Amino acid sequence: MHSRRAFVLGSAAPVLTGQTQRQGMFANAEAYERFMGRWSRLVAPRLVDFATLPARGRILDAGSGTGSLAFAIAQRHRGTRIVGIDPSKEYVAFASARNSFPDRARFAVGDAQQLSDAGSSFDAAVSLLVFNFIPDPRKALGELRRVTKSGGSVTAAVWDYGDGMRMLRIFWDAATAIDPSADKLDEKHMPLCRFGQLAELWRQGSLMDVREQAIDINMRFESFADYWDPFLLGQGPAGSYTRSLGGTKLDALREEIKRLIPASENGPFNLPARVWAVRGVVPARATA
């Protein structure tokens, strides 16, 4: 029987977990928007609904990326002020440049594992599609809990890399078919990406009323090129792997993916995608 630690943290290839590697894989905000950011924008309002955020107050967005979640919160909850932090200065600059809510949302470079904010500084904390990239997610959760007021919620979501995220499942199935060594990079090995894993981490982090839920979206691709071309931009583990391939292997990967996708070269097609979302409440703190 697996230990609870193994259940929560799992095992992943080093390329999938380090903060340095994450920054290298997520250094081009424009490329990320073409690759995954457009799908983050579909998930963000659904996560806002799930998080049951307060109508007023300060919200921390940990791992704010290109700003999708912060902007969704600002649109839904006009009485809130959002602080987004991300380790990538490129992403922070991109989010700041497209910020339509400068009076209520701001972005800064920061590390969720070492927050500079005082305890109980925020009314809630959220994180979208980033917790499985944090080297020490337990430490990061402890920090989010520390800076969130008693009774406030801490909410996060990650892609279901094992089965539910068909865009990447097709990619990695094709990659391992032509290159068995790619299996060690397959995002199915990511920690915290299966049902129950985020919830267990939240319970171990002493959060109350923990609830986990699947959020499903539909990805519509206008053509095979709309699916394939963003992988060539080098973003994320899949993009990094694609960029490492030579011409012959790259062609083989493209053809294998085409074989797995039930669509014509130029016709539109849809792929389902799922994230696992978790929410917990910060318990009352002891008073002197």
C-alpha positions in Angstrom: 0.0 0.0 0.0 1.4 3.4 -1.0 2.4 5.8 1.8 0.4 9.1 1.9 3.6 11.0 1.0 4.0 8.9 -2.2 0.4 9.4 -3.0 0.7 13.1 -2.8 4.1 13.7 -4.3 4.5 10.7 -6.6 7.6 10.5 -8.8 8.4 12.6 -11.8 11.3 13.0 -14.1 13.5 15.9 -12.9 12.7 17.9 -16.0 9.1 18.2 -14.9 9.6 19.5 -11.4 12.4 22.0 -10.8 11.8 25.8 -10.6 14.7 26.4 -13.0 13.3 24.0 -15.5 9.9 25.6 -15.2 11.3 29.0 -15.9 13.0 27.7 -19.0 9.9 26.0 -20.3 7.7 29.0 -19.6 9.9 32.0 -20.7 8.0 33.2 -23.8 4.6 34.6 -22.9 3.4 35.1 -26.5 4.2 31.5 -27.3 2.5 30.2 -24.2 -0.6 32.1 -25.1 -0.8 30.2 -28.4 0.1 26.9 -26.8 -1.9 26.8 -23.5 -3.0 30.3 -22.5 -6.0 30.2 -24.7 -7.2 27.1 -22.8 -6.4 28.7 -19.5 -8.8 31.5 -20.3 -11.6 28.9 -20.7 -10.8 27.2 -17.3 -10.3 30.5 -15.3 -14.0 31.6 -15.0 -15.0 28.0 -14.1 -12.4 28.0 -11.3 -13.6 31.4 -10.1 -17.1 29.9 -9.7 -15.8 26.8 -7.9 -13.6 28.9 -5.5 -16.6 30.8 -4.1 -14.5 33.9 -3.6 -15.7 36.9 -1.5 -17.3 39.8 -3.3 -14.8 42.1 -1.7 -11.3 41.9 -0.3 -7.8 41.0 -1.4 -7.1 37.9 -3.5 -3.7 36.3 -4.1 -3.1 34.6 -7.4 -0.1 32.3 -7.0 1.6 31.5 -10.3 -0.5 34.1 -12.2 1.2 33.4 -15.6 -0.2 35.5 -18.3 -3.1 36.8 -16.1 -6.1 34.6 -17.1 -7.3 33.9 -13.6 -6.6 37.4 -12.2 -8.6 38.9 -15.0 -11.5 36.5 -14.6 -11.7 37.3 -10.9 -11.6 41.1 -11.6 -14.4 40.7 -14.1 -16.6 38.6 -11.8 -15.9 40.3 -8.4 -15.6 44.1 -8.9 -15.0 44.7 -5.2 -11.8 42.6 -5.0 -8.2 43.6 -5.5 -6.0 40.9 -6.9 -2.2 40.4 -6.5 -0.7 38.0 -9.0 2.8 36.6 -8.5 4.8 34.4 -10.9 8.5 33.4 -11.0 8.7 34.4 -14.7 9.5 38.1 -15.3 8.4 37.7 -18.9 4.9 36.4 -17.9 4.6 39.2 -15.3 5.5 41.8 -17.9 3.0 40.3 -20.4 0.1 40.2 -17.8 0.9 43.8 -16.7 0.9 45.0 -20.3 -2.6 43.5 -21.0 -4.1 44.4 -17.6 -7.5 46.1 -18.1 -8.0 46.5 -14.4 -4.9 48.4 -13.2 -6.8 49.9 -10.2 -7.7 46.4 -8.9 -5.1 43.9 -10.3 -1.3 44.0 -10.2 1.4 41.5 -11.0 4.9 41.0 -9.6 7.7 38.5 -9.7 7.5 36.1 -6.8 7.8 32.6 -5.5 4.8 30.8 -3.9 7.2 28.9 -1.7 8.5 32.1 -0.1 5.9 34.8 0.1 6.9 38.2 1.4 3.4 39.1 2.6 2.5 39.2 6.3 0.2 36.5 7.7 -3.5 36.9 7.1 -2.9 39.5 4.4 -5.5 38.1 1.9 -9.1 37.1 2.1 -8.5 34.1 -0.3 -5.8 32.5 -2.4 -6.0 30.9 -5.8 -3.7 29.1 -8.2 -4.4 28.0 -11.8 -2.5 25.1 -13.5 0.8 25.6 -11.7 0.9 23.6 -8.4 2.4 20.5 -10.1 5.3 22.6 -11.3 6.2 23.9 -7.9 9.3 22.1 -6.5 7.8 21.9 -3.0 4.0 22.1 -3.3 3.6 21.3 0.5 5.7 24.4 1.4 3.8 26.5 -1.1 0.4 25.4 0.3 1.7 26.3 3.8 2.6 29.8 2.6 -0.8 30.3 1.0 -2.5 29.1 4.1 -0.3 31.5 6.2 -1.2 34.6 4.2 -4.9 33.8 4.0 -7.2 34.9 6.8 -9.0 32.4 8.9 -12.2 31.4 7.2 -10.8 32.3 3.8 -10.4 29.7 1.0 -7.4 28.3 -0.8 -8.2 27.0 -4.2 -6.1 25.4 -7.0 -6.5 23.4 -10.2 -4.1 21.3 -12.3 -4.6 19.5 -15.7 -5.5 15.9 -15.6 -2.4 14.8 -17.4 -3.1 11.1 -17.0 -6.2 10.7 -19.0 -8.5 13.7 -19.2 -6.3 16.2 -21.1 -6.6 14.7 -24.6 -4.5 17.4 -26.3 -1.4 16.3 -24.4 -2.4 12.6 -24.0 -2.4 12.3 -27.8 1.0 14.1 -28.0 2.7 11.9 -25.5 1.2 8.6 -26.8 2.6 9.5 -30.2 6.0 10.6 -28.8 6.5 7.3 -26.9 5.3 5.3 -29.9 8.2 6.7 -32.0 10.7 7.2 -29.1 10.2 5.0 -26.1 12.7 7.1 -24.1 10.2 9.9 -24.2 8.1 8.1 -21.6 10.3 9.5 -18.8 9.2 13.0 -19.9 5.5 12.1 -20.3 3.4 14.5 -18.2 1.4 11.6 -16.9 4.2 11.3 -14.4 3.5 14.7 -13.0 2.7 14.9 -9.3 -0.8 16.0 -8.2 -2.5 15.4 -11.5 -4.8 12.5 -10.7 -8.1 12.5 -8.8 -7.6 12.7 -5.0 -4.0 13.9 -5.0 -4.7 17.6 -4.6 -7.4 16.9 -2.0 -5.0 14.8 0.0 -2.4 17.5 -0.1 -4.9 20.0 1.1 -6.0 17.8 4.0 -2.4 17.2 4.9 -2.0 21.0 4.9 -4.7 21.2 7.7 -7.3 22.9 5.6 -10.9 22.3 6.4 -14.0 21.4 4.4 -11.8 20.2 1.5 -13.7 19.7 -1.7 -12.4 18.4 -5.1 -14.2 18.6 -8.4 -13.5 18.0 -12.1 -13.8 20.9 -14.4 -14.3 20.0 -18.1 -13.8 22.2 -21.1 -13.8 21.6 -24.8 -10.8 22.5 -27.0 -11.7 23.4 -30.5 -8.9 23.3 -33.1 -9.6 24.9 -36.5 -7.2 22.6 -38.3 -4.3 20.2 -37.6 -1.9 23.1 -37.9 -3.8 24.9 -35.1 -3.1 21.9 -32.9 0.5 21.1 -34.1 2.2 24.4 -34.6 2.1 25.6 -31.0 4.2 22.6 -30.0 7.0 23.9 -32.1 7.3 27.0 -29.9 9.2 25.3 -27.1 6.7 25.9 -24.2 6.1 23.4 -21.4 7.5 19.9 -21.3 5.9 18.9 -24.6 7.2 21.9 -26.4 10.7 21.4 -25.0 10.7 17.8 -26.1 9.4 18.8 -29.6 12.1 21.4 -30.0 14.8 18.8 -29.1 13.9 16.6 -32.1 15.8 16.4 -35.3 14.0 16.6 -38.7 13.3 12.9 -39.2 12.0 12.3 -35.7 10.0 15.5 -35.8 8.3 14.4 -39.0 7.6 11.0 -37.5 6.0 12.6 -34.5 3.8 14.8 -36.6 2.6 11.9 -38.7 1.9 9.7 -35.6 -0.1 12.5 -34.1 -2.1 12.9 -37.3 -2.8 9.2 -37.2 -4.2 9.5 -33.7 -6.4 12.5 -34.3 -9.7 11.6 -36.0 -9.7 14.7 -38.3 -8.8 15.8 -41.8 -5.7 18.0 -42.3 -7.7 21.2 -42.7 -11.0 20.5 -40.9 -11.9 21.6 -37.4 -12.0 19.1 -34.5 -12.6 19.1 -30.8 -10.7 17.5 -27.9 -12.0 17.3 -24.3 -9.9 18.5 -21.4 -10.2 18.2 -17.7 -8.7 19.8 -14.7 -8.9 18.7 -11.1 -9.9 21.6 -8.8 -9.6 21.6 -5.0 -10.8 24.1 -2.4 -10.2 24.2 1.4 -10.9 26.7 4.2 -8.2 28.1 6.5 -9.1 27.1 10.1 -9.3 29.6 13.0 -5.9 30.5 14.4 -5.2 30.4 18.1 -5.2 33.7 19.8 -2.9 34.8 22.6 
